[in-house]
Amino acid sequence: MSVLSDSVAVVTGASSGIGHATAVELAKHNVKVVVCARRADRLESLVKEILDAGGHALAFPCDVTDRSQVEGAIEKTIATFGRIDSIINNAGVMPISRIEDLHVDAWERMVDVNIKGVLYGIAAVLPQMMRQGSGHIINVSSVAGRRVFPGGSVYCATKWAVHALSEGLRAEMASKNIRVTIIAPGIVRTELAEHVRDDGTKDRIQTMLREGEPLESVDIAHAVLYAMQSPAHVGINEILVRPTSQEP
Ligand SMILES: NC(=O)c1ccc[n+]([C@@H]2O[C@H](COP(=O)([O-])OP(=O)(O)OC[C@H]3O[C@@H](n4cnc5c(N)ncnc54)[C@H](OP(=O)(O)O)[C@@H]3O)[C@@H](O)[C@H]2O)c1
């Protein structure tokens, strides 16, 4: 019997990569998992995979850049289960390029998904968690939220923002029994790198993925589980996980 049994968790960005793996691992611990992302077909196959394995899952597709869609998904979760124990704000994009290339549309997308998407998730669950007197908000940042690299300025800025807002929220929620955790992965083999705009950076990341030994999504899912399974009085504030072979 897992300490997480029958708890209710929402995972955003669950249609691929880290979010997908996290949903699968949570379901193995008898968590009732609500999966969100835009690609509804992928969410449906994930739900089927979890149900076939004897777990419990529901898909509420949503675009995290649309506040009303995020609120709708959380309202449906509360209507179905009556509570929300945790949210993993994981949806993110990384169409990185050098600032001088002025891909302003891509900057806006990163701000909208990586910062506003996280804020909308927090805003949607917080009233319910305050009513319950408990909850756990887990925000997926990155090593890029701790260091800045050329070509990654805007992406890094969004992840630094996730660190800052998570730390502020953690301190504000300390007296309310609501835990806040930052998960900061190094390089993980997922679809994320496919959207890099700058060819030089894309080649560098693809080489690192090919020739290094990157993390797999399940490695990050295990970090999420570690934070969630810790006793209620233990707040895991931040977990930074790099591949052993990653230098910067
Ligand atoms: N891979 C890495 O090396 C790495 C390293 C550090 C941090 N991270 C972070 O880890 C998180 C997950 O990324 P990943 O590596 O697993 O990449 P991924 O496989 O590309 O997954 C990204 C997820 O975000 C969702 N998403 C994107 N835009 C969305 C939107 N507007 N509304 C709702 N969902 C949206 C995608 O689903 P849809 O397209 O179906 O909406 C997808 O499920 C991100 O926050 C990323 O910054 C990744």
The ligand as an SDF file (V2000), in Angstrom:
LIG
                    3D

 48 52  0  0  0  0  0  0  0  0999 V2000
   13.7690   17.3290  -21.8070 N   0  0  0  0  0  0  0  0  0  0  0  0
   14.6640   18.0300  -21.1130 C   0  0  0  0  0  0  0  0  0  0  0  0
   15.8920   17.9230  -21.3320 O   0  0  0  0  0  0  0  0  0  0  0  0
   14.2040   18.9680  -20.0210 C   0  0  0  0  0  0  0  0  0  0  0  0
   15.1770   19.5040  -19.1780 C   0  0  0  0  0  0  0  0  0  0  0  0
   14.7870   20.3790  -18.1760 C   0  0  0  0  0  0  0  0  0  0  0  0
   13.4570   20.7130  -18.0200 C   0  0  0  0  0  0  0  0  0  0  0  0
   12.5140   20.1710  -18.8540 N   0  0  0  0  0  0  0  0  0  0  0  0
   11.1180   20.5900  -18.6470 C   0  0  0  0  0  0  0  0  0  0  0  0
   10.3140   19.4490  -18.4990 O   0  0  0  0  0  0  0  0  0  0  0  0
    8.9700   19.7630  -18.8680 C   0  0  0  0  0  0  0  0  0  0  0  0
    8.4310   18.6690  -19.7580 C   0  0  0  0  0  0  0  0  0  0  0  0
    9.1640   18.6460  -20.9700 O   0  0  0  0  0  0  0  0  0  0  0  0
    9.5640   17.3240  -21.7430 P   0  0  0  0  0  0  0  0  0  0  0  0
   11.0390   17.2870  -21.8070 O   0  0  0  0  0  0  0  0  0  0  0  0
    8.8350   16.1450  -21.2210 O   0  0  0  0  0  0  0  0  0  0  0  0
    9.0900   17.7150  -23.2300 O   0  0  0  0  0  0  0  0  0  0  0  0
    7.9250   17.2060  -24.1810 P   0  0  0  0  0  0  0  0  0  0  0  0
    8.0120   15.7410  -24.3800 O   0  0  0  0  0  0  0  0  0  0  0  0
    7.9900   18.0830  -25.3850 O   0  0  0  0  0  0  0  0  0  0  0  0
    6.6230   17.5230  -23.3340 O   0  0  0  0  0  0  0  0  0  0  0  0
    6.0770   18.8020  -23.2300 C   0  0  0  0  0  0  0  0  0  0  0  0
    4.6200   18.6830  -22.8100 C   0  0  0  0  0  0  0  0  0  0  0  0
    4.0820   20.0070  -22.6470 O   0  0  0  0  0  0  0  0  0  0  0  0
    2.8250   20.0360  -23.2840 C   0  0  0  0  0  0  0  0  0  0  0  0
    2.4760   21.3800  -23.7190 N   0  0  0  0  0  0  0  0  0  0  0  0
    3.1970   22.2100  -24.5100 C   0  0  0  0  0  0  0  0  0  0  0  0
    2.5000   23.3480  -24.7260 N   0  0  0  0  0  0  0  0  0  0  0  0
    1.3210   23.2130  -24.0620 C   0  0  0  0  0  0  0  0  0  0  0  0
    0.1740   24.0280  -23.9160 C   0  0  0  0  0  0  0  0  0  0  0  0
    0.0930   25.2370  -24.4990 N   0  0  0  0  0  0  0  0  0  0  0  0
   -0.8670   23.5730  -23.1650 N   0  0  0  0  0  0  0  0  0  0  0  0
   -0.7890   22.3550  -22.5820 C   0  0  0  0  0  0  0  0  0  0  0  0
    0.2590   21.5410  -22.6840 N   0  0  0  0  0  0  0  0  0  0  0  0
    1.3070   21.9600  -23.4230 C   0  0  0  0  0  0  0  0  0  0  0  0
    2.9500   19.0820  -24.4670 C   0  0  0  0  0  0  0  0  0  0  0  0
    1.6640   18.5920  -24.8350 O   0  0  0  0  0  0  0  0  0  0  0  0
    0.7830   19.0600  -26.0970 P   0  0  0  0  0  0  0  0  0  0  0  0
    1.7390   19.4460  -27.1860 O   0  0  0  0  0  0  0  0  0  0  0  0
   -0.0430   17.8540  -26.4020 O   0  0  0  0  0  0  0  0  0  0  0  0
   -0.0380   20.1900  -25.5850 O   0  0  0  0  0  0  0  0  0  0  0  0
    3.7730   17.9630  -23.8570 C   0  0  0  0  0  0  0  0  0  0  0  0
    2.9310   17.0480  -23.1990 O   0  0  0  0  0  0  0  0  0  0  0  0
    9.0310   21.1430  -19.5150 C   0  0  0  0  0  0  0  0  0  0  0  0
    8.5910   22.1200  -18.5940 O   0  0  0  0  0  0  0  0  0  0  0  0
   10.5030   21.3290  -19.8200 C   0  0  0  0  0  0  0  0  0  0  0  0
   10.8860   22.6900  -19.8600 O   0  0  0  0  0  0  0  0  0  0  0  0
   12.8630   19.2950  -19.8380 C   0  0  0  0  0  0  0  0  0  0  0  0
  1  2  1  0
  2  3  2  0
  2  4  1  0
  4  5  1  0
  4 48  2  0
  5  6  2  0
  6  7  1  0
  7  8  2  0
  8  9  1  0
  8 48  1  0
  9 10  1  0
  9 46  1  0
 10 11  1  0
 11 12  1  0
 11 44  1  0
 12 13  1  0
 13 14  1  0
 14 15  2  0
 14 16  1  0
 14 17  1  0
 17 18  1  0
 18 19  2  0
 18 20  1  0
 18 21  1  0
 21 22  1  0
 22 23  1  0
 23 24  1  0
 23 42  1  0
 24 25  1  0
 25 26  1  0
 25 36  1  0
 26 27  1  0
 26 35  1  0
 27 28  2  0
 28 29  1  0
 29 30  1  0
 29 35  2  0
 30 31  1  0
 30 32  2  0
 32 33  1  0
 33 34  2  0
 34 35  1  0
 36 37  1  0
 36 42  1  0
 37 38  1  0
 38 39  2  0
 38 40  1  0
 38 41  1  0
 42 43  1  0
 44 45  1  0
 44 46  1  0
 46 47  1  0
M  CHG  2   8   1  16  -1
M  END
$$$$
